[in-house]
Amino acid sequence: AMPTRSRSDEEVYRRSRYKPKSIEDTPFYFKDKGDKQFKQKDLKGAVDSYSEALKRDTCFLAALTNRAAAYLRLHDYKRSVEDCTLALNMLQSTPASNTTGERFKYGMMKIHARRSAARAWGGEYKEALHDIQMAIGYAGDEEKEALVRDMEMLKEI
């Protein structure tokens, strides 16, 4: 029999040393708090909340990508790129059987597009162009048109 590629999330969470003491001590609580702060444009507060969520669950992809978005809005392009790169590495380590799904493709598209924006704003145009091309490769029909426009703008720089 083939060995399984990864344990279920529940098993990983159960074996983890982190045990929340209350609902306010869970990664989900801090991610939701960060989402509310982001919507209220409290971007520094959102970064702190997403960081707290990641302290409790280092593989919490949504908290990581949302923190990258907050860093992007704060003009901290280097940290946004770092979070996007980490998120892409996490997604790329997904078992092969899960990489054909729409959710995987959408995640790859969104993170590459966000990293492209951070790199472009940070002056890394060649790298930004590569990321936007990768995003286009993963994009569905709805997203492709806007991404192609962004790519054309990058080519003109």
Contact map, one row per residue, 1 for C-alpha under 8 A:
1110000000000000000000000000000000000000000000000000000000000000000000000000000000000000000000000000000000000000000000000000000000000000000000000000000000000
1111000000000000000000000000000000000000000000000000000000000000000000000000000000000000000000000000000000000000000000000000000000000000000000000000000000000
1111100000000000000000000000000000000000000000000000000000000000000000000000000000000000000000000000000000000000000000000000000000000000000000000000000000000
0111111000000000000000000000000000000000000000000000000000000000000000000000000000000000000000000000000000000000000000000000000000000000000000000000000000000
0011111000000000000000000000000000000000000000000000000000000000000000000000000000000000000000100000000000000000000000000000000000000000000000000000000000000
0001111100000000000000000000000000000000000000000000000000000000000000000000000000000000000000100000000000000000000000000000000000000000000000000000000000000
0001111110110000000000000000000000000000000000000000000000000000000000000000000000000000000000000000000000000000000000000000000000000000000000000000000000000
0000011111110000000000000000000000000000000000000000000000000000000000000000000000000000000000000000000000000000000000000000000000000000000000000000000000000
0000001111111000000000000000000000000000000000000000000000000000000000000000000000000000000000000000000000000000000000000000000000000000000000000000000000000
0000000111111100000000000000000000000000000000000000000000000000000000000000000000000000000000000000000000000000000000000000000000000000000000000000000000000
0000001111111110000000000000000000000000000000000000000000000000000000000000000000000000000000000000000000000000000000000000000000000000000000000000000000000
0000001111111111000000000000000000000000000000000000000000000000000000000000000000000000000000000000000000000000000000000000000000000000000000000000000000000
0000000011111111000000000000000000000000000000000000000000000000000000000000000000000000000000000000000000000000000000000000000000000000000000000000000000000
0000000001111111000000000000000000000000000000000000000000000000000000000000000000000000000000000000000000000000000000000000000000000000000000000000000000000
0000000000111111100000000000000000000000000000000000000000000000000000000000000000000000000000000000000000000000000000000000000000000000000000000000000000000
0000000000011111111000000000000000000000000000000000000000000000000000000000000000000000000000000000000000000000000000000000000000000000000000000000000000000
0000000000000011111000000000000000000000000000000000000000000000000000000000000000000000000000000000000000000000000000000000000000000000000000000000000000000
0000000000000001111100000000000000000000000000000000000100000000000000000000000000000000000000000000000000000000000000000000000000000000000000000000000000000
0000000000000001111110000000000000000000000000000000000000000000000000000000000000000000000000000000000000000000000000000000000000000000000000000000000000000
0000000000000000011111101100000000000000000000000000000000000000000000000000000000000000000000000000000000000000000000000000000000000000000000000000000000000
0000000000000000001111101000000000000000000000000000000000000000000000000000000000000000000000000000000000000000000000000000000000000000000000000000000000000
0000000000000000000111111100000000000000000000000000000000000000000000000000000000000000000000000000000000000000000000000000000000000000000000000000000000000
0000000000000000000111111100100000000000000000000000000000000000000000000000000000000000000000000000000000000000000000000000000000000000000000000000000000000
0000000000000000000001111100110000000000000000000000000000000000000000000000000000000000000000000000000000000000000000000000000000000000000000000000000000000
0000000000000000000111111110110000000000000000000000000000000000000000000000000000000000000000000000000000000000000000000000000000000000000000000000000000000
0000000000000000000101111111110000000000000000000000100100000000000000000000000000000000000000000000000000000000000000000000000000000000000000000000000000000
0000000000000000000000001111111000000000000000000001111110010000000000000000000000000000000000000000000000000000000000000000000000000000000000000000000000000
0000000000000000000000000111111100000000000000000000100000000000000000000000000000000000000000000000000000000000000000000000000000000000000000000000000000000
0000000000000000000000111111111110000000000000000000100000000000000000000000000000000000000000000000000000000000000000000000000000000000000000000000000000000
0000000000000000000000011111111111000000000000001101100000000000000000000000000000000000000000000000000000000000000000000000000000000000000000000000000000000
0000000000000000000000000011111111100000000000001100100000000110000000000000000000000000000000000000000000000000000000000000000000000000000000000000000000000
0000000000000000000000000001111111110000000000000000000000000000000000000000000000000000000000000000000000000000000000000000000000000000000000000000000000000
0000000000000000000000000000111111111000000001001000000000000000000000000000000000000000000000000000000000000000000000000000000000000000000000000000000000000
0000000000000000000000000000011111111100000011111100000000000000000000000000000000000000000000000000000000000000000000000000000000000000000000000000000000000
0000000000000000000000000000001111111110000001000000000000000000010000000000000000000000000000000000000000000000000000000000000000000000000000000000000000000
0000000000000000000000000000000111111111000001000000000000000000000000000000000000000000000000000000000000000000000000000000000000000000000000000000000000000
0000000000000000000000000000000011111111111011000000000000000000000000000000000000000000000000000000000000000000000000000000000000000000000000000000000000000
0000000000000000000000000000000001111111111011000000000000000000000001000000000000000000000000000000000000000000000000000000000000000000000000000000000000000
0000000000000000000000000000000000111111110000000000000000000000000000000000000000000000000000000000000000000000000000000000000000000000000000000000000000000
0000000000000000000000000000000000011111110000000000000000000000000000000000000000000000000000000000000000000000000000000000000000000000000000000000000000000
0000000000000000000000000000000000001111111000000000000000000000000000000000000000000000000000000000000000000000000000000000000000000000000000000000000000000
0000000000000000000000000000000000001111111111000000000000000000000000000000000000000000000000000000000000000000000000000000000000000000000000000000000000000
0000000000000000000000000000000000001100111111100000000000000000000001101100000000000000000000000000000000000000000000000000000000000000000000000000000000000
0000000000000000000000000000000000000000011111110000000000000000000001000100000000000000000000000000000000000000000000000000000000000000000000000000000000000
0000000000000000000000000000000001001100011111111000000000000000000000000000000000000000000000000000000000000000000000000000000000000000000000000000000000000
0000000000000000000000000000000011111100011111111100000000000000001001000000000000000000000000000000000000000000000000000000000000000000000000000000000000000
0000000000000000000000000000000001000000001111111110000000000000001001100000000000000000000000000000000000000000000000000000000000000000000000000000000000000
0000000000000000000000000000000001000000000111111111000000000000000000000000000000000000000000000000000000000000000000000000000000000000000000000000000000000
0000000000000000000000000000011011000000000011111111100000000000000000000000000000000000000000000000000000000000000000000000000000000000000000000000000000000
0000000000000000000000000000011001000000000001111111110000000011011000000000000000000000000000000000000000000000000000000000000000000000000000000000000000000
0000000000000000000000000000000000000000000000111111111000000011001000000000000000000000000000000000000000000000000000000000000000000000000000000000000000000
0000000000000000000000000010010000000000000000011111111100000000000000000000000000000000000000000000000000000000000000000000000000000000000000000000000000000
0000000000000000000000000111111000000000000000001111111111010010000000000000000000000000000000000000000000000000000000000000000000000000000000000000000000000
0000000000000000000000000010000000000000000000000111111111110011000000000000000000000000000000000000000000000000000000000000000000000000000000000000000000000
0000000000000000000000000010000000000000000000000011111111000000000000000000000000000000000000000000000000000000000000000000000000000000000000000000000000000
0000000000000000010000000110000000000000000000000001111111000000000000000000000000000000000000000000000000000000000000000000000000000000000000000000000000000
0000000000000000000000000010000000000000000000000000111111110000000000000000000000000000000000000000000000000000000000000000000000000000000000000000000000000
0000000000000000000000000000000000000000000000000000111111110000000000000000000000000000000000000000000000000000000000000000000000000000000000000000000000000
0000000000000000000000000000000000000000000000000000010011111000000000000000000000000000010000000000000000000000000000000000000000000000000000000000000000000
0000000000000000000000000010000000000000000000000000110011111111000000000000000000000000000000000000000000000000000000000000000000000000000000000000000000000
0000000000000000000000000000000000000000000000000000000000111111100000000000000000000010010000000000000000000000000000000000000000000000000000000000000000000
0000000000000000000000000000001000000000000000000000000000011111110000000000000000000000000000000000000000000000000000000000000000000000000000000000000000000
0000000000000000000000000000001000000000000000000110110000011111111000000000000000000000000000000000000000000000000000000000000000000000000000000000000000000
0000000000000000000000000000000000000000000000000110010000011111111100000000000000110010000000000000000000000000000000000000000000000000000000000000000000000
0000000000000000000000000000000000000000000000000000000000001111111110000000000000110010000000000000000000000010000000000000000000000000000000000000000000000
0000000000000000000000000000000000100000000000000100000000000111111111000000000000000000000000000000000000000000000000000000000000000000000000000000000000000
0000000000000000000000000000000000000000000001100110000000000011111111100000000100100000000000000000000000000000000000000000000000000000000000000000000000000
0000000000000000000000000000000000000000000000000000000000000001111111110000001111110000000000000000000000000000010000000000000000000000000000000000000000000
0000000000000000000000000000000000000000000000000000000000000000111111111000000100000000000000000000000000000000010000000000000000000000000000000000000000000
0000000000000000000000000000000000000100001101100000000000000000011111111100000100000000000000000000000000000000000000000000000000000000000000000000000000000
0000000000000000000000000000000000000000001000100000000000000000001111111111101100000000000000000000000000000000000000000000000000000000000000000000000000000
0000000000000000000000000000000000000000000000000000000000000000000111111111100100000000000000000000000000000000000001000000000000000000000000000000000000000
0000000000000000000000000000000000000000001000000000000000000000000011111111000000000000000000000000000000000000000000000000000000000000000000000000000000000
0000000000000000000000000000000000000000001100000000000000000000000001111111000000000000000000000000000000000000000000000000000000000000000000000000000000000
0000000000000000000000000000000000000000000000000000000000000000000000111111100000000000000000000000000000000000000000000000000000000000000000000000000000000
0000000000000000000000000000000000000000000000000000000000000000000000111111111100000000000000000000000000000000000000000000000000000000000000000000000000000
0000000000000000000000000000000000000000000000000000000000000000000000110011111110000000000000000000000000000000000001101100000000000000000000000000000000000
0000000000000000000000000000000000000000000000000000000000000000000000000001111111000000000000000000000000000000000001100100000000000000000000000000000000000
0000000000000000000000000000000000000000000000000000000000000000000100100001111111100000000000000000000000000000000000000000000000000000000000000000000000000
0000000000000000000000000000000000000000000000000000000000000000001111110001111111110000000000000000000000000000001001000000000000000000000000000000000000000
0000000000000000000000000000000000000000000000000000000000000000000100000000111111111000000000000000000000000000001001100000000000000000000000000000000000000
0000000000000000000000000000000000000000000000000000000000000000000100000000011111111100000000000000000000000000000000000000000000000000000000000000000000000
0000000000000000000000000000000000000000000000000000000000000001101100000000001111111110000000000000000000000000000000000000000000000000000000000000000000000
0000000000000000000000000000000000000000000000000000000000000001100100000000000111111111000000000000000000000011011000000000000000000000000000000000000000000
0000000000000000000000000000000000000000000000000000000000000000000000000000000011111111100000000000000000000000001000000000000000000000000000000000000000000
0000000000000000000000000000000000000000000000000000000000000000000000000000000001111111110000000000000000000000000000000000000000000000000000000000000000000
0000000000000000000000000000000000000000000000000000000000001001100000000000000000111111111000000000000000000010000000000000000000000000000000000000000000000
0000000000000000000000000000000000000000000000000000000000000000000000000000000000011111111100000000000000010011000000000000000000000000000000000000000000000
0000000000000000000000000000000000000000000000000000000000000000000000000000000000001111111110000000000000000000000000000000000000000000000000000000000000000
0000000000000000000000000000000000000000000000000000000000101000000000000000000000000111111111000000000000000000000000000000000000000000000000000000000000000
0000000000000000000000000000000000000000000000000000000000000000000000000000000000000011111111000000000100110000000000000000000000000000000000000000000000000
0000000000000000000000000000000000000000000000000000000000000000000000000000000000000001111111000000000000000000000000000000000000000000000000000000000000000
0000000000000000000000000000000000000000000000000000000000000000000000000000000000000000111111100000000000000000000000000000000000000000000000000000000000000
0000000000000000000000000000000000000000000000000000000000000000000000000000000000000000011111110110000000000000000000000000000000000000000000000000000000000
0000110000000000000000000000000000000000000000000000000000000000000000000000000000000000000011111110000000000000000000000000000000000000000000000000000000000
0000000000000000000000000000000000000000000000000000000000000000000000000000000000000000000001111111000000000000000000000000000000000000000000000000000000000
0000000000000000000000000000000000000000000000000000000000000000000000000000000000000000000000111111000000000000000000000000000000000000000000000000000000000
0000000000000000000000000000000000000000000000000000000000000000000000000000000000000000000001111111100100000000000000000000000000000000000000000000000000000
0000000000000000000000000000000000000000000000000000000000000000000000000000000000000000000001111111100110000000000000000000000000000000000000000000000000000
0000000000000000000000000000000000000000000000000000000000000000000000000000000000000000000000011111110110000000000000000000000000000000000000000000000000000
0000000000000000000000000000000000000000000000000000000000000000000000000000000000000000000000000111111110000000000000000000000000000000000000000000000000000
0000000000000000000000000000000000000000000000000000000000000000000000000000000000000000000000000001111111000000000000000000000000000000000000000000000000000
0000000000000000000000000000000000000000000000000000000000000000000000000000000000000000000000000000111111100000000000000000000000000000000000000000000000000
0000000000000000000000000000000000000000000000000000000000000000000000000000000000000000001000000111111111110000000000000000000000000000000000000000000000000
0000000000000000000000000000000000000000000000000000000000000000000000000000000000000000000000000011111111111000000000000000000000000000011000000000000000000
0000000000000000000000000000000000000000000000000000000000000000000000000000000000000000000000000000011111111100000000000000000000000000011100000000000000000
0000000000000000000000000000000000000000000000000000000000000000000000000000000000000000001000000000001111111110000000000000000000000000000000000000000000000
0000000000000000000000000000000000000000000000000000000000000000000000000000000000000001001000000000000111111111000000000000000000000010010000000000000000000
0000000000000000000000000000000000000000000000000000000000000000000000000000000000000000000000000000000011111111100000000000000000000111111000000000000000000
0000000000000000000000000000000000000000000000000000000000000000000000000000000000000000000000000000000001111111110000000000000000000010000000000000000000000
0000000000000000000000000000000000000000000000000000000000000000100000000000000000010011000000000000000000111111111000000000000000000010000000000000000000000
0000000000000000000000000000000000000000000000000000000000000000000000000000000000010001000000000000000000011111111100000000000000110110000000000000000000000
0000000000000000000000000000000000000000000000000000000000000000000000000000000000000000000000000000000000001111111110000000000000110010000000000010000000000
0000000000000000000000000000000000000000000000000000000000000000000110000000000000010000000000000000000000000111111111000000000000000000000000000000000000000
0000000000000000000000000000000000000000000000000000000000000000000000000000000110011000000000000000000000000011111111100000000100100000000000000000000000000
0000000000000000000000000000000000000000000000000000000000000000000000000000000000000000000000000000000000000001111111110000001111110000000000000000000000000
0000000000000000000000000000000000000000000000000000000000000000000000000000000000000000000000000000000000000000111111111000000100000000000000000000000000000
0000000000000000000000000000000000000000000000000000000000000000000000010000110110000000000000000000000000000000011111111100000100000000000000000000000000000
0000000000000000000000000000000000000000000000000000000000000000000000000000110010000000000000000000000000000000001111111111101100000000000000000000000000000
0000000000000000000000000000000000000000000000000000000000000000000000000000000000000000000000000000000000000000000111111111101100000000000000000000000001000
0000000000000000000000000000000000000000000000000000000000000000000000000000100000000000000000000000000000000000000011111111000000000000000000000000000000000
0000000000000000000000000000000000000000000000000000000000000000000000000000110000000000000000000000000000000000000001111111000000000000000000000000000000000
0000000000000000000000000000000000000000000000000000000000000000000000000000000000000000000000000000000000000000000000111111100000000000000000000000000000000
0000000000000000000000000000000000000000000000000000000000000000000000000000000000000000000000000000000000000000000000111111111100000000000000000000000000000
0000000000000000000000000000000000000000000000000000000000000000000000000000000000000000000000000000000000000000000000110011111110000000000000000000000001001
0000000000000000000000000000000000000000000000000000000000000000000000000000000000000000000000000000000000000000000000000001111111000000000000000000000000000
0000000000000000000000000000000000000000000000000000000000000000000000000000000000000000000000000000000000000000000100110001111111100000000000000000000000000
0000000000000000000000000000000000000000000000000000000000000000000000000000000000000000000000000000000000000000001111110001111111110000000000000000000001000
0000000000000000000000000000000000000000000000000000000000000000000000000000000000000000000000000000000000000000000100000000111111111000000000000000001001100
0000000000000000000000000000000000000000000000000000000000000000000000000000000000000000000000000000000000000000000100000000011111111100000000000000000000000
0000000000000000000000000000000000000000000000000000000000000000000000000000000000000000000000000000000000000001101100000000001111111110000000000000000000000
0000000000000000000000000000000000000000000000000000000000000000000000000000000000000000000000000000000000000001100100000000000111111111000000000010011000000
0000000000000000000000000000000000000000000000000000000000000000000000000000000000000000000000000000000000000000000000000000000011111111100000000000001000000
0000000000000000000000000000000000000000000000000000000000000000000000000000000000000000000000000000000000001001000000000000000001111111110000000000000000000
0000000000000000000000000000000000000000000000000000000000000000000000000000000000000000000000000000000000011111100000000000000000111111111000000010000000000
0000000000000000000000000000000000000000000000000000000000000000000000000000000000000000000000000000000000001000000000000000000000011111111000010011000000000
0000000000000000000000000000000000000000000000000000000000000000000000000000000000000000000000000000000000001000000000000000000000001111111000000000000000000
0000000000000000000000000000000000000000000000000000000000000000000000000000000000000000000000000000000011011000000000000000000000000111111100000000000000000
0000000000000000000000000000000000000000000000000000000000000000000000000000000000000000000000000000000011001000000000000000000000000011111111110000000000000
0000000000000000000000000000000000000000000000000000000000000000000000000000000000000000000000000000000001000000000000000000000000000000011111110000000000000
0000000000000000000000000000000000000000000000000000000000000000000000000000000000000000000000000000000000000000000000000000000000000000001111111000000000000
0000000000000000000000000000000000000000000000000000000000000000000000000000000000000000000000000000000000000000000000000000000000000000001111111000000000000
0000000000000000000000000000000000000000000000000000000000000000000000000000000000000000000000000000000000000000000000000000000000000000001111111110000000000
0000000000000000000000000000000000000000000000000000000000000000000000000000000000000000000000000000000000000000000000000000000000000001001111111111000000000
0000000000000000000000000000000000000000000000000000000000000000000000000000000000000000000000000000000000000000000000000000000000000000000011111111100000000
0000000000000000000000000000000000000000000000000000000000000000000000000000000000000000000000000000000000000000000000000000000000000000000000111111110000000
0000000000000000000000000000000000000000000000000000000000000000000000000000000000000000000000000000000000000000100000000000000000010011000000111111111000000
0000000000000000000000000000000000000000000000000000000000000000000000000000000000000000000000000000000000000000000000000000000000000001000000011111111100000
0000000000000000000000000000000000000000000000000000000000000000000000000000000000000000000000000000000000000000000000000000000000000000000000001111111110000
0000000000000000000000000000000000000000000000000000000000000000000000000000000000000000000000000000000000000000000000000000000000010000000000000111111111000
0000000000000000000000000000000000000000000000000000000000000000000000000000000000000000000000000000000000000000000000000000000010011000000000000011111111100
0000000000000000000000000000000000000000000000000000000000000000000000000000000000000000000000000000000000000000000000000000000000000000000000000001111111110
0000000000000000000000000000000000000000000000000000000000000000000000000000000000000000000000000000000000000000000000000000000000000000000000000000111111111
0000000000000000000000000000000000000000000000000000000000000000000000000000000000000000000000000000000000000000000000010000100110000000000000000000011111111
0000000000000000000000000000000000000000000000000000000000000000000000000000000000000000000000000000000000000000000000000000000010000000000000000000001111111
0000000000000000000000000000000000000000000000000000000000000000000000000000000000000000000000000000000000000000000000000000000000000000000000000000000111111
0000000000000000000000000000000000000000000000000000000000000000000000000000000000000000000000000000000000000000000000000000100000000000000000000000000011111
